[in-house]
Amino acid sequence: MIKGANIGLTSLGTDVGSVMVSLGWSSPTGEGDADVSVLLLAADGKVRSDADFYFYNHPVAPDGSVQLLGKAPTADGNEDRITFDLTAIPADVERIVVAASRDEGAGFGELDDLRVHVADASGDGLLRFAIADAGPVGALLFGEFYRRSGDWKFRAIGQGYGTGLAGLATDFGVDIDDAADGEPEAPAETASVEEAVVEEAVVGAAMVGAAAERPAPVPPPAEPRPRTAKKKVTLPKVAKKSLAENDAWRTARLFPAAALKSDRERETRATSVLLSVMAQVPEFGRRLTAGFGAPAGRMETFTEVTLPHGDSPRRPDGVIRVERAGKLWTALVETKTNGNPLKRDQVQAYVDIAARRGYEAVITLTNDVELEGSPLVDVKTDGRRKNKVAIWHLSWAEVAHQAQMLIRHEGVANAAHAWLLHELLHYLQHENSGCHGFQNMGPAWVPVRKGIDEETLCQGDSRAVDVVESWERLVRQVCLRLGGELGQKVLPVQRARRGSDPRARRAALADRLCLDGRLDAELRIEGTPGVLALCADLRTGKLRTSVEIPAPEQGYPLTWAKRLVRQLDEAPADLHVETLVAGEQGGPRGTLERLRPEPADILPRNGAQITGFRLSLFRGMGNTRGNAESGFIRSVDDSVDRFHTHVVVHLDRRAPRPRQPEVRAAAG
């Protein structure tokens, strides 16, 4: 579409009951980000109330008509996804505005490839609109849905707002309330059960003592206004002393895993555990299915269902059904545990069954992390069928990540739901569950390492591509795990040319691996300065984790060096500190142990301009391809954890972002 154009959704030949809108962008430096927002407008062009404004503090409509699903990394940057159930939009809503905003001081002109993509419930694309002239604005209207003659139409807008999110919301009638301290109070529904009991007791006592004299009724408080300051809600943690006589007593678990003996038992148990928790904890079930086009509604889950398929009936591991306004959304689930791969003929049969029975999706669930352009199983869909079946994939690492985000950081309103999620996490993390995520670098790992050692690995070797794909899966899993523990977005940084073929990008990285024997990755951790760089040098057997800190714009170099050493007071003594000097390959460097008594040793003797500092930790790389104590995967996890815990968290978060060149070539 072009700017200002509009099109009716029914003219695209699709059921307009549910659509998914994806807002995307990329950044030359890998640092740019934005937050989406949605406004429901009445005929006068204003919101009916502040509740019609959906953004990061208010992401879900009570009736399920609007769902902000959050961010997902893509090969070209980030993508923010929203689902709309257009059949549930109130009749007095005439327009649905889709917008995005950036933090104060940042503009959309700094981002590239601004785009909006609309897809139907099965994931098939309907339309795309690219914005090429955003300019230095803090908020941007991407497009809008509007009613016309009983039909929903979409208009490509691409209009900017220099006043940011607050200005955009105010123009549409939202009453904005920004807390003075920038942090809103936690909503009442996240209060702990203990707090509720205490409050009830106090109120009851007050009522007994006030029988003779009743105070005047207190008027109800005014409807709270939306606050644009981002909130973080965590469930209260109450430490309780164990009643066990000694450590040998094991706590009874809701989902035991110790007695599982075969992979079939693990798959059956894991499927039943997950699906039962999804059905009982609506927030969790919605998180896992919203991105697959499922509506918000009553969910039921089933296991070991027998479905006819020619002469041999099939039994998928599970079925998920969601009911909304009398309509059903159904997905078949195929589960694998440990290192067991998906079977093509099995998944293909489920896709065929779903197409015949009018089901919407097939969901595969394994320990593998699926990559763009590299599907875990090659399944064909019959394009002649009216009913299109979407094929989606979940990894067990993603399941654990979503559970961690809810119970450790964002909170659930029901204490019983929190307990169920804790039990689910305990099961997934049990050594015998088989649900530990990506655990093996694959059969190509050992011969590739040997070929690099012996300098016999040649460019174009397909085994090098396999190792690059395994490395990318591992990095994505590290991001999921670390993000779940921190409660922050942790995303891999992709420095690839916009629109580049992911398979061609991985082939180029494989050729570079053959030449220099290195695997590189970068992680962007929300709220921390710089980018965490990770390098596995297969020639030396060393892992390097590092971050570059830009030099302050004011002050003296010696002051900078002393301040940096003070910030790193609790960092490991073997931390390497390197001064980055303008126009030179590298400046003075040394370990923190040597620099603590003499910070001036890190300053260049010739008075050259300091552009920043690079902090690095090194450790030996695991030898085996798995996740054992001596394995490569375990060593990567430990390296990232150690560097983040002992170095990154101590750095000044107010430090300016590193100034990086606009590199477009694929660099991993």
Buried (B, 14 or more C-beta within 10 A) or exposed (E): BEBEEBBEBEEBEBBBBBBBBBBBBBBBBBBBBBBBBBBBBBEEEBBBEBBBBBBBBBBBBEBBBBBBBBBEBBBBBBBBBBBBBBBBBEEEBBBBBBBBBBEEEBBBBBBBBBBBBBBBBBBEEBBBBBBEEBEEBBBBBBBBBBBEEEEBBBBBBBBBBEBBBBBBBEBBBBBBBEEEEEEBEBEEEBBBEEEEEEEEEEEEEEEEEEEEEEEEEEEEEEEEEBBBBEBEBEBBEEEEEEEEEEEEEEEEEBBBBEEBEEBEBBBBBBBBBBBBBBBBBBBBBBBBBBBBBBBBBEBBBBBEEEBEBEEEEBEBBBBBBBBBEEBBBBBBBBBBBBBBEBEEEBBBBBBBBBBBEEBBBBBBBBBBBBBBEBEBBEBEBEEEEEEBBBBBBBBBBBBBBBBBBBBBBBBBBBBEBBBBBBBBBBBBEBEBBBBBBBBBBBEBBBBBBEBBEEEEBEEEBEBBBBBBBBBBBBBBBBBBBBBBBBBBBBBBBBBBBEEBBBBEBBBBBBBBBBEEBBBBBBBBBEEBBBBBBBBBBBEEBBBBBBBBBBBBEEEEBEEBBBBBBEBBEEBBEEBBBBBBBEEEEEBBBBEBEEBBEEBEBBBBEEEBEBBBBBBBBBBEBBEBBBBEEEBBBBBBBBBBBBBBEBBBBEBEEEBBEBEBEEEEEBBB
